[in-house]
Amino acid sequence: MRDIQCGTCGTGVLVEKFSPSHTSVQWLGDAERSCPEFARQAALGVPSSWIPTCPALRDSIENAVRAGELATDELRHEPVPGRLG
């Protein structure tokens, strides 16, 4: 997993791309406290588990992919620890 910072608010998350359409995000802290978009939706009563993504964070992840800072696992040449093949 790779550390990615949101270009809008600076929130850091760990990210792994399994394919162009599958992205795994691991929050390093409470999403509702660290992400303004999650906080906004939580204030409206939306449970954080129902919030699919933060658009600014998603854009930051895609920018990292385009810049070559985050590789899609299917394109990696080195093995991923704990995964066969």
SEFIZA-3560 file (N, C-alpha, C; in Angstrom, 3 decimals):
REM SEFIZA-3560
<numar><xx>0.850</xx><yy>-1.173</yy><zz>0.000</zz><atom>N</atom></numar>
<numar><xx>0.000</xx><yy>0.000</yy><zz>0.000</zz><atom>CA</atom></numar>
<numar><xx>0.897</xx><yy>1.239</yy><zz>0.000</zz><atom>C</atom></numar>
<numar><xx>0.392</xx><yy>2.264</yy><zz>-0.600</zz><atom>N</atom></numar>
<numar><xx>1.155</xx><yy>3.511</yy><zz>-0.776</zz><atom>CA</atom></numar>
<numar><xx>0.456</xx><yy>4.656</yy><zz>-0.052</zz><atom>C</atom></numar>
<numar><xx>1.235</xx><yy>5.486</yy><zz>0.620</zz><atom>N</atom></numar>
<numar><xx>0.693</xx><yy>6.647</yy><zz>1.318</zz><atom>CA</atom></numar>
<numar><xx>0.361</xx><yy>7.726</yy><zz>0.289</zz><atom>C</atom></numar>
<numar><xx>-0.882</xx><yy>8.169</yy><zz>0.288</zz><atom>N</atom></numar>
<numar><xx>-1.354</xx><yy>9.224</yy><zz>-0.619</zz><atom>CA</atom></numar>
<numar><xx>-1.984</xx><yy>10.320</yy><zz>0.230</zz><atom>C</atom></numar>
<numar><xx>-1.679</xx><yy>11.561</yy><zz>-0.102</zz><atom>N</atom></numar>
<numar><xx>-2.260</xx><yy>12.715</yy><zz>0.580</zz><atom>CA</atom></numar>
<numar><xx>-3.317</xx><yy>13.345</yy><zz>-0.317</zz><atom>C</atom></numar>
<numar><xx>-4.433</xx><yy>13.718</yy><zz>0.271</zz><atom>N</atom></numar>
<numar><xx>-5.470</xx><yy>14.425</yy><zz>-0.469</zz><atom>CA</atom></numar>
<numar><xx>-4.930</xx><yy>15.797</yy><zz>-0.860</zz><atom>C</atom></numar>
<numar><xx>-5.065</xx><yy>16.151</yy><zz>-2.127</zz><atom>N</atom></numar>
<numar><xx>-4.592</xx><yy>17.436</yy><zz>-2.615</zz><atom>CA</atom></numar>
<numar><xx>-5.414</xx><yy>18.610</yy><zz>-2.122</zz><atom>C</atom></numar>
<numar><xx>-6.590</xx><yy>18.349</yy><zz>-1.587</zz><atom>N</atom></numar>
<numar><xx>-7.455</xx><yy>19.426</yy><zz>-1.103</zz><atom>CA</atom></numar>
<numar><xx>-7.278</xx><yy>19.679</yy><zz>0.385</zz><atom>C</atom></numar>
<numar><xx>-7.350</xx><yy>18.626</yy><zz>1.201</zz><atom>N</atom></numar>
<numar><xx>-7.321</xx><yy>18.827</yy><zz>2.660</zz><atom>CA</atom></numar>
<numar><xx>-6.069</xx><yy>18.264</yy><zz>3.326</zz><atom>C</atom></numar>
<numar><xx>-5.275</xx><yy>17.485</yy><zz>2.599</zz><atom>N</atom></numar>
<numar><xx>-4.046</xx><yy>16.933</yy><zz>3.156</zz><atom>CA</atom></numar>
<numar><xx>-4.201</xx><yy>15.645</yy><zz>3.941</zz><atom>C</atom></numar>
<numar><xx>-5.420</xx><yy>15.111</yy><zz>4.016</zz><atom>N</atom></numar>
<numar><xx>-5.646</xx><yy>13.848</yy><zz>4.717</zz><atom>CA</atom></numar>
<numar><xx>-4.820</xx><yy>12.751</yy><zz>4.065</zz><atom>C</atom></numar>
<numar><xx>-4.135</xx><yy>11.951</yy><zz>4.888</zz><atom>N</atom></numar>
<numar><xx>-3.334</xx><yy>10.844</yy><zz>4.383</zz><atom>CA</atom></numar>
<numar><xx>-4.065</xx><yy>9.523</yy><zz>4.521</zz><atom>C</atom></numar>
<numar><xx>-3.987</xx><yy>8.713</yy><zz>3.481</zz><atom>N</atom></numar>
<numar><xx>-4.561</xx><yy>7.372</yy><zz>3.480</zz><atom>CA</atom></numar>
<numar><xx>-3.556</xx><yy>6.427</yy><zz>2.827</zz><atom>C</atom></numar>
<numar><xx>-3.743</xx><yy>5.131</yy><zz>3.054</zz><atom>N</atom></numar>
<numar><xx>-2.955</xx><yy>4.125</yy><zz>2.348</zz><atom>CA</atom></numar>
<numar><xx>-3.810</xx><yy>3.598</yy><zz>1.208</zz><atom>C</atom></numar>
<numar><xx>-3.212</xx><yy>3.463</yy><zz>0.032</zz><atom>N</atom></numar>
<numar><xx>-3.960</xx><yy>3.096</yy><zz>-1.165</zz><atom>CA</atom></numar>
<numar><xx>-3.253</xx><yy>1.969</yy><zz>-1.903</zz><atom>C</atom></numar>
<numar><xx>-4.060</xx><yy>1.064</yy><zz>-2.439</zz><atom>N</atom></numar>
<numar><xx>-3.559</xx><yy>0.020</yy><zz>-3.329</zz><atom>CA</atom></numar>
<numar><xx>-4.525</xx><yy>-0.096</yy><zz>-4.487</zz><atom>C</atom></numar>
<numar><xx>-3.983</xx><yy>-0.116</yy><zz>-5.699</zz><atom>N</atom></numar>
<numar><xx>-4.799</xx><yy>-0.281</yy><zz>-6.897</zz><atom>CA</atom></numar>
<numar><xx>-4.660</xx><yy>-1.729</yy><zz>-7.357</zz><atom>C</atom></numar>
<numar><xx>-5.785</xx><yy>-2.442</yy><zz>-7.404</zz><atom>N</atom></numar>
<numar><xx>-5.761</xx><yy>-3.832</yy><zz>-7.869</zz><atom>CA</atom></numar>
<numar><xx>-6.028</xx><yy>-3.922</yy><zz>-9.362</zz><atom>C</atom></numar>
<numar><xx>-6.708</xx><yy>-2.933</yy><zz>-9.893</zz><atom>N</atom></numar>
<numar><xx>-6.992</xx><yy>-2.826</yy><zz>-11.321</zz><atom>CA</atom></numar>
<numar><xx>-7.364</xx><yy>-1.378</yy><zz>-11.567</zz><atom>C</atom></numar>
<numar><xx>-7.517</xx><yy>-0.972</yy><zz>-12.811</zz><atom>N</atom></numar>
<numar><xx>-7.904</xx><yy>0.422</yy><zz>-13.061</zz><atom>CA</atom></numar>
<numar><xx>-9.212</xx><yy>0.822</yy><zz>-12.367</zz><atom>C</atom></numar>
<numar><xx>-10.103</xx><yy>-0.141</yy><zz>-12.139</zz><atom>N</atom></numar>
<numar><xx>-11.389</xx><yy>0.206</yy><zz>-11.525</zz><atom>CA</atom></numar>
<numar><xx>-11.507</xx><yy>-0.198</yy><zz>-10.054</zz><atom>C</atom></numar>
<numar><xx>-10.523</xx><yy>-0.904</yy><zz>-9.500</zz><atom>N</atom></numar>
<numar><xx>-10.604</xx><yy>-1.374</yy><zz>-8.112</zz><atom>CA</atom></numar>
<numar><xx>-9.491</xx><yy>-0.740</yy><zz>-7.288</zz><atom>C</atom></numar>
<numar><xx>-9.899</xx><yy>0.087</yy><zz>-6.337</zz><atom>N</atom></numar>
<numar><xx>-8.959</xx><yy>0.782</yy><zz>-5.462</zz><atom>CA</atom></numar>
<numar><xx>-9.299</xx><yy>0.461</yy><zz>-4.017</zz><atom>C</atom></numar>
<numar><xx>-8.299</xx><yy>0.073</yy><zz>-3.241</zz><atom>N</atom></numar>
<numar><xx>-8.481</xx><yy>-0.172</yy><zz>-1.820</zz><atom>CA</atom></numar>
<numar><xx>-7.878</xx><yy>1.000</yy><zz>-1.045</zz><atom>C</atom></numar>
<numar><xx>-8.685</xx><yy>1.580</yy><zz>-0.143</zz><atom>N</atom></numar>
<numar><xx>-8.239</xx><yy>2.717</yy><zz>0.662</zz><atom>CA</atom></numar>
<numar><xx>-8.316</xx><yy>2.337</yy><zz>2.131</zz><atom>C</atom></numar>
<numar><xx>-7.214</xx><yy>2.542</yy><zz>2.843</zz><atom>N</atom></numar>
<numar><xx>-7.180</xx><yy>2.319</yy><zz>4.283</zz><atom>CA</atom></numar>
<numar><xx>-6.944</xx><yy>3.669</yy><zz>4.952</zz><atom>C</atom></numar>
<numar><xx>-7.924</xx><yy>4.096</yy><zz>5.737</zz><atom>N</atom></numar>
<numar><xx>-7.815</xx><yy>5.371</yy><zz>6.440</zz><atom>CA</atom></numar>
<numar><xx>-6.833</xx><yy>5.226</yy><zz>7.584</zz><atom>C</atom></numar>
<numar><xx>-6.010</xx><yy>6.239</yy><zz>7.801</zz><atom>N</atom></numar>
<numar><xx>-5.036</xx><yy>6.225</yy><zz>8.887</zz><atom>CA</atom></numar>
<numar><xx>-5.626</xx><yy>6.789</yy><zz>10.169</zz><atom>C</atom></numar>
<numar><xx>-6.767</xx><yy>7.406</yy><zz>10.070</zz><atom>N</atom></numar>
<numar><xx>-7.482</xx><yy>7.954</yy><zz>11.218</zz><atom>CA</atom></numar>
<numar><xx>-8.969</xx><yy>7.850</yy><zz>10.951</zz><atom>C</atom></numar>
<numar><xx>-9.756</xx><yy>8.420</yy><zz>11.828</zz><atom>N</atom></numar>
<numar><xx>-11.205</xx><yy>8.423</yy><zz>11.661</zz><atom>CA</atom></numar>
<numar><xx>-11.572</xx><yy>9.294</yy><zz>10.460</zz><atom>C</atom></numar>
<numar><xx>-12.223</xx><yy>8.724</yy><zz>9.471</zz><atom>N</atom></numar>
<numar><xx>-12.560</xx><yy>9.445</yy><zz>8.241</zz><atom>CA</atom></numar>
<numar><xx>-13.421</xx><yy>10.668</yy><zz>8.512</zz><atom>C</atom></numar>
<numar><xx>-14.336</xx><yy>10.559</yy><zz>9.454</zz><atom>N</atom></numar>
<numar><xx>-15.227</xx><yy>11.684</yy><zz>9.747</zz><atom>CA</atom></numar>
<numar><xx>-14.489</xx><yy>12.850</yy><zz>10.397</zz><atom>C</atom></numar>
<numar><xx>-13.380</xx><yy>12.576</yy><zz>11.046</zz><atom>N</atom></numar>
<numar><xx>-12.598</xx><yy>13.647</yy><zz>11.680</zz><atom>CA</atom></numar>
<numar><xx>-11.519</xx><yy>14.185</yy><zz>10.764</zz><atom>C</atom></numar>
<numar><xx>-11.013</xx><yy>13.357</yy><zz>9.860</zz><atom>N</atom></numar>
<numar><xx>-9.876</xx><yy>13.783</yy><zz>9.050</zz><atom>CA</atom></numar>
<numar><xx>-10.251</xx><yy>14.287</yy><zz>7.660</zz><atom>C</atom></numar>
<numar><xx>-11.447</xx><yy>13.984</yy><zz>7.195</zz><atom>N</atom></numar>
<numar><xx>-11.855</xx><yy>14.371</yy><zz>5.838</zz><atom>CA</atom></numar>
<numar><xx>-13.067</xx><yy>15.314</yy><zz>5.909</zz><atom>C</atom></numar>
<numar><xx>-12.937</xx><yy>16.530</yy><zz>5.401</zz><atom>N</atom></numar>
<numar><xx>-14.064</xx><yy>17.466</yy><zz>5.429</zz><atom>CA</atom></numar>
<numar><xx>-15.322</xx><yy>16.944</yy><zz>4.726</zz><atom>C</atom></numar>
<numar><xx>-15.158</xx><yy>16.189</yy><zz>3.650</zz><atom>N</atom></numar>
<numar><xx>-16.330</xx><yy>15.655</yy><zz>2.939</zz><atom>CA</atom></numar>
<numar><xx>-17.050</xx><yy>14.610</yy><zz>3.785</zz><atom>C</atom></numar>
<numar><xx>-16.286</xx><yy>13.723</yy><zz>4.418</zz><atom>N</atom></numar>
<numar><xx>-16.912</xx><yy>12.729</yy><zz>5.297</zz><atom>CA</atom></numar>
<numar><xx>-17.575</xx><yy>13.423</yy><zz>6.490</zz><atom>C</atom></numar>
<numar><xx>-16.921</xx><yy>14.455</yy><zz>7.033</zz><atom>N</atom></numar>
<numar><xx>-17.490</xx><yy>15.204</yy><zz>8.164</zz><atom>CA</atom></numar>
<numar><xx>-18.797</xx><yy>15.875</yy><zz>7.755</zz><atom>C</atom></numar>
<numar><xx>-18.824</xx><yy>16.453</yy><zz>6.560</zz><atom>N</atom></numar>
<numar><xx>-20.032</xx><yy>17.123</yy><zz>6.070</zz><atom>CA</atom></numar>
<numar><xx>-21.189</xx><yy>16.140</yy><zz>5.963</zz><atom>C</atom></numar>
<numar><xx>-20.923</xx><yy>14.986</yy><zz>5.368</zz><atom>N</atom></numar>
<numar><xx>-21.990</xx><yy>13.999</yy><zz>5.199</zz><atom>CA</atom></numar>
<numar><xx>-22.411</xx><yy>13.396</yy><zz>6.538</zz><atom>C</atom></numar>
<numar><xx>-21.455</xx><yy>13.183</yy><zz>7.438</zz><atom>N</atom></numar>
<numar><xx>-21.786</xx><yy>12.659</yy><zz>8.771</zz><atom>CA</atom></numar>
<numar><xx>-22.680</xx><yy>13.651</yy><zz>9.513</zz><atom>C</atom></numar>
<numar><xx>-22.419</xx><yy>14.948</yy><zz>9.341</zz><atom>N</atom></numar>
<numar><xx>-23.251</xx><yy>15.968</yy><zz>9.985</zz><atom>CA</atom></numar>
<numar><xx>-24.687</xx><yy>15.934</yy><zz>9.468</zz><atom>C</atom></numar>
<numar><xx>-24.860</xx><yy>15.428</yy><zz>8.253</zz><atom>N</atom></numar>
<numar><xx>-26.199</xx><yy>15.277</yy><zz>7.674</zz><atom>CA</atom></numar>
<numar><xx>-26.857</xx><yy>13.971</yy><zz>8.100</zz><atom>C</atom></numar>
<numar><xx>-26.135</xx><yy>13.158</yy><zz>8.898</zz><atom>N</atom></numar>
<numar><xx>-26.683</xx><yy>11.909</yy><zz>9.401</zz><atom>CA</atom></numar>
<numar><xx>-26.342</xx><yy>10.678</yy><zz>8.586</zz><atom>C</atom></numar>
<numar><xx>-25.458</xx><yy>10.826</yy><zz>7.594</zz><atom>N</atom></numar>
<numar><xx>-25.065</xx><yy>9.690</yy><zz>6.767</zz><atom>CA</atom></numar>
<numar><xx>-23.973</xx><yy>8.902</yy><zz>7.494</zz><atom>C</atom></numar>
<numar><xx>-24.170</xx><yy>7.600</yy><zz>7.765</zz><atom>N</atom></numar>
<numar><xx>-23.107</xx><yy>6.798</yy><zz>8.387</zz><atom>CA</atom></numar>
<numar><xx>-21.887</xx><yy>6.736</yy><zz>7.467</zz><atom>C</atom></numar>
<numar><xx>-20.705</xx><yy>6.831</yy><zz>8.034</zz><atom>N</atom></numar>
<numar><xx>-19.496</xx><yy>6.858</yy><zz>7.198</zz><atom>CA</atom></numar>
<numar><xx>-19.360</xx><yy>5.604</yy><zz>6.335</zz><atom>C</atom></numar>
<numar><xx>-19.890</xx><yy>4.485</yy><zz>6.797</zz><atom>N</atom></numar>
<numar><xx>-19.806</xx><yy>3.255</yy><zz>6.000</zz><atom>CA</atom></numar>
<numar><xx>-20.671</xx><yy>3.327</yy><zz>4.741</zz><atom>C</atom></numar>
<numar><xx>-21.564</xx><yy>4.289</yy><zz>4.663</zz><atom>N</atom></numar>
<numar><xx>-22.418</xx><yy>4.461</yy><zz>3.486</zz><atom>CA</atom></numar>
<numar><xx>-21.850</xx><yy>5.467</yy><zz>2.493</zz><atom>C</atom></numar>
<numar><xx>-20.790</xx><yy>6.170</yy><zz>2.880</zz><atom>N</atom></numar>
<numar><xx>-20.201</xx><yy>7.182</yy><zz>2.011</zz><atom>CA</atom></numar>
<numar><xx>-19.214</xx><yy>6.480</yy><zz>1.083</zz><atom>C</atom></numar>
<numar><xx>-19.482</xx><yy>6.470</yy><zz>-0.222</zz><atom>N</atom></numar>
<numar><xx>-18.638</xx><yy>5.688</yy><zz>-1.124</zz><atom>CA</atom></numar>
<numar><xx>-17.222</xx><yy>6.243</yy><zz>-1.291</zz><atom>C</atom></numar>
<numar><xx>-17.075</xx><yy>7.559</yy><zz>-1.271</zz><atom>N</atom></numar>
<numar><xx>-15.753</xx><yy>8.140</yy><zz>-1.480</zz><atom>CA</atom></numar>
<numar><xx>-15.806</xx><yy>9.640</yy><zz>-1.249</zz><atom>C</atom></numar>
<numar><xx>-14.655</xx><yy>10.225</yy><zz>-1.186</zz><atom>N</atom></numar>
<numar><xx>-14.510</xx><yy>11.679</yy><zz>-1.210</zz><atom>CA</atom></numar>
<numar><xx>-14.008</xx><yy>12.025</yy><zz>-2.609</zz><atom>C</atom></numar>
<numar><xx>-14.721</xx><yy>12.847</yy><zz>-3.357</zz><atom>N</atom></numar>
<numar><xx>-14.285</xx><yy>13.174</yy><zz>-4.721</zz><atom>CA</atom></numar>
<numar><xx>-12.870</xx><yy>13.769</yy><zz>-4.780</zz><atom>C</atom></numar>
<numar><xx>-12.506</xx><yy>14.611</yy><zz>-3.822</zz><atom>N</atom></numar>
<numar><xx>-11.169</xx><yy>15.210</yy><zz>-3.832</zz><atom>CA</atom></numar>
<numar><xx>-10.095</xx><yy>14.158</yy><zz>-3.588</zz><atom>C</atom></numar>
<numar><xx>-10.356</xx><yy>13.225</yy><zz>-2.672</zz><atom>N</atom></numar>
<numar><xx>-9.396</xx><yy>12.153</yy><zz>-2.420</zz><atom>CA</atom></numar>
<numar><xx>-9.296</xx><yy>11.237</yy><zz>-3.635</zz><atom>C</atom></numar>
<numar><xx>-10.427</xx><yy>10.914</yy><zz>-4.237</zz><atom>N</atom></numar>
<numar><xx>-10.415</xx><yy>10.080</yy><zz>-5.446</zz><atom>CA</atom></numar>
<numar><xx>-9.586</xx><yy>10.747</yy><zz>-6.549</zz><atom>C</atom></numar>
<numar><xx>-9.762</xx><yy>12.055</yy><zz>-6.726</zz><atom>N</atom></numar>
<numar><xx>-8.976</xx><yy>12.776</yy><zz>-7.732</zz><atom>CA</atom></numar>
<numar><xx>-7.488</xx><yy>12.724</yy><zz>-7.410</zz><atom>C</atom></numar>
<numar><xx>-7.139</xx><yy>12.844</yy><zz>-6.131</zz><atom>N</atom></numar>
<numar><xx>-5.735</xx><yy>12.787</yy><zz>-5.727</zz><atom>CA</atom></numar>
<numar><xx>-5.136</xx><yy>11.412</yy><zz>-6.016</zz><atom>C</atom></numar>
<numar><xx>-5.911</xx><yy>10.364</yy><zz>-5.787</zz><atom>N</atom></numar>
<numar><xx>-5.447</xx><yy>9.001</yy><zz>-6.078</zz><atom>CA</atom></numar>
<numar><xx>-5.241</xx><yy>8.833</yy><zz>-7.568</zz><atom>C</atom></numar>
<numar><xx>-6.191</xx><yy>9.283</yy><zz>-8.370</zz><atom>N</atom></numar>
<numar><xx>-6.066</xx><yy>9.162</yy><zz>-9.829</zz><atom>CA</atom></numar>
<numar><xx>-4.908</xx><yy>9.997</yy><zz>-10.357</zz><atom>C</atom></numar>
<numar><xx>-4.663</xx><yy>11.160</yy><zz>-9.751</zz><atom>N</atom></numar>
<numar><xx>-3.504</xx><yy>11.972</yy><zz>-10.144</zz><atom>CA</atom></numar>
<numar><xx>-2.207</xx><yy>11.227</yy><zz>-9.844</zz><atom>C</atom></numar>
<numar><xx>-2.154</xx><yy>10.512</yy><zz>-8.712</zz><atom>N</atom></numar>
<numar><xx>-0.963</xx><yy>9.731</yy><zz>-8.363</zz><atom>CA</atom></numar>
<numar><xx>-0.743</xx><yy>8.598</yy><zz>-9.363</zz><atom>C</atom></numar>
<numar><xx>-1.829</xx><yy>7.990</yy><zz>-9.828</zz><atom>N</atom></numar>
<numar><xx>-1.715</xx><yy>6.936</yy><zz>-10.845</zz><atom>CA</atom></numar>
<numar><xx>-1.166</xx><yy>7.531</yy><zz>-12.145</zz><atom>C</atom></numar>
<numar><xx>-1.745</xx><yy>8.647</yy><zz>-12.585</zz><atom>N</atom></numar>
<numar><xx>-1.291</xx><yy>9.269</yy><zz>-13.836</zz><atom>CA</atom></numar>
<numar><xx>0.165</xx><yy>9.724</yy><zz>-13.754</zz><atom>C</atom></numar>
<numar><xx>0.593</xx><yy>10.152</yy><zz>-12.572</zz><atom>N</atom></numar>
<numar><xx>1.968</xx><yy>10.624</yy><zz>-12.388</zz><atom>CA</atom></numar>
<numar><xx>2.963</xx><yy>9.473</yy><zz>-12.207</zz><atom>C</atom></numar>
<numar><xx>2.451</xx><yy>8.241</yy><zz>-12.147</zz><atom>N</atom></numar>
<numar><xx>3.318</xx><yy>7.088</yy><zz>-11.968</zz><atom>CA</atom></numar>
<numar><xx>3.736</xx><yy>6.850</yy><zz>-10.529</zz><atom>C</atom></numar>
<numar><xx>3.100</xx><yy>7.557</yy><zz>-9.582</zz><atom>N</atom></numar>
<numar><xx>3.430</xx><yy>7.402</yy><zz>-8.161</zz><atom>CA</atom></numar>
<numar><xx>2.702</xx><yy>6.219</yy><zz>-7.530</zz><atom>C</atom></numar>
<numar><xx>1.674</xx><yy>5.721</yy><zz>-8.188</zz><atom>N</atom></numar>
<numar><xx>0.886</xx><yy>4.599</yy><zz>-7.679</zz><atom>CA</atom></numar>
<numar><xx>0.615</xx><yy>3.662</yy><zz>-8.844</zz><atom>C</atom></numar>
<numar><xx>1.178</xx><yy>2.462</yy><zz>-8.768</zz><atom>N</atom></numar>
<numar><xx>1.018</xx><yy>1.490</yy><zz>-9.847</zz><atom>CA</atom></numar>
<numar><xx>-0.175</xx><yy>0.594</yy><zz>-9.574</zz><atom>C</atom></numar>
<numar><xx>-0.824</xx><yy>0.168</yy><zz>-10.633</zz><atom>N</atom></numar>
<numar><xx>-1.873</xx><yy>-0.828</yy><zz>-10.526</zz><atom>CA</atom></numar>
<numar><xx>-1.209</xx><yy>-2.184</yy><zz>-10.364</zz><atom>C</atom></numar>
<numar><xx>-1.657</xx><yy>-2.969</yy><zz>-9.375</zz><atom>N</atom></numar>
<numar><xx>-1.025</xx><yy>-4.249</yy><zz>-9.079</zz><atom>CA</atom></numar>
<numar><xx>-0.894</xx><yy>-5.146</yy><zz>-10.298</zz><atom>C</atom></numar>
<numar><xx>-1.882</xx><yy>-5.123</yy><zz>-11.180</zz><atom>N</atom></numar>
<numar><xx>-1.801</xx><yy>-6.011</yy><zz>-12.342</zz><atom>CA</atom></numar>
<numar><xx>-0.663</xx><yy>-5.606</yy><zz>-13.278</zz><atom>C</atom></numar>
<numar><xx>-0.137</xx><yy>-4.382</yy><zz>-13.115</zz><atom>N</atom></numar>
<numar><xx>0.970</xx><yy>-3.919</yy><zz>-13.946</zz><atom>CA</atom></numar>
<numar><xx>2.330</xx><yy>-4.079</yy><zz>-13.267</zz><atom>C</atom></numar>
<numar><xx>2.326</xx><yy>-4.449</yy><zz>-11.982</zz><atom>N</atom></numar>
<numar><xx>3.584</xx><yy>-4.610</yy><zz>-11.254</zz><atom>CA</atom></numar>
<numar><xx>4.337</xx><yy>-5.827</yy><zz>-11.741</zz><atom>C</atom></numar>
<numar><xx>5.651</xx><yy>-5.724</yy><zz>-11.676</zz><atom>N</atom></numar>
<numar><xx>6.483</xx><yy>-6.863</yy><zz>-12.054</zz><atom>CA</atom></numar>
<numar><xx>6.991</xx><yy>-7.616</yy><zz>-10.834</zz><atom>C</atom></numar>
<numar><xx>7.004</xx><yy>-6.971</yy><zz>-9.668</zz><atom>N</atom></numar>
<numar><xx>7.452</xx><yy>-7.645</yy><zz>-8.457</zz><atom>CA</atom></numar>
<numar><xx>6.245</xx><yy>-8.299</yy><zz>-7.765</zz><atom>C</atom></numar>
<numar><xx>6.466</xx><yy>-9.405</yy><zz>-7.056</zz><atom>N</atom></numar>
<numar><xx>5.347</xx><yy>-10.056</yy><zz>-6.375</zz><atom>CA</atom></numar>
<numar><xx>4.836</xx><yy>-9.214</yy><zz>-5.208</zz><atom>C</atom></numar>
<numar><xx>3.568</xx><yy>-9.321</yy><zz>-4.930</zz><atom>N</atom></numar>
<numar><xx>2.967</xx><yy>-8.634</yy><zz>-3.792</zz><atom>CA</atom></numar>
<numar><xx>3.014</xx><yy>-9.600</yy><zz>-2.618</zz><atom>C</atom></numar>
<numar><xx>3.593</xx><yy>-9.185</yy><zz>-1.475</zz><atom>N</atom></numar>
<numar><xx>3.683</xx><yy>-10.092</yy><zz>-0.326</zz><atom>CA</atom></numar>
<numar><xx>2.319</xx><yy>-10.642</yy><zz>0.083</zz><atom>C</atom></numar>
<numar><xx>2.269</xx><yy>-11.941</yy><zz>0.319</zz><atom>N</atom></numar>
<numar><xx>1.036</xx><yy>-12.579</yy><zz>0.761</zz><atom>CA</atom></numar>
<numar><xx>0.076</xx><yy>-12.942</yy><zz>-0.358</zz><atom>C</atom></numar>
<numar><xx>0.436</xx><yy>-12.639</yy><zz>-1.578</zz><atom>N</atom></numar>
<numar><xx>-0.462</xx><yy>-12.936</yy><zz>-2.695</zz><atom>CA</atom></numar>
<numar><xx>0.243</xx><yy>-13.875</yy><zz>-3.674</zz><atom>C</atom></numar>
<numar><xx>-0.437</xx><yy>-14.935</yy><zz>-4.076</zz><atom>N</atom></numar>
<numar><xx>0.135</xx><yy>-15.886</yy><zz>-5.028</zz><atom>CA</atom></numar>
<numar><xx>0.065</xx><yy>-15.310</yy><zz>-6.437</zz><atom>C</atom></numar>
<numar><xx>1.023</xx><yy>-15.682</yy><zz>-7.243</zz><atom>N</atom></numar>
<numar><xx>1.011</xx><yy>-15.308</yy><zz>-8.643</zz><atom>CA</atom></numar>
<numar><xx>1.478</xx><yy>-13.970</yy><zz>-8.862</zz><atom>C</atom></numar>
//
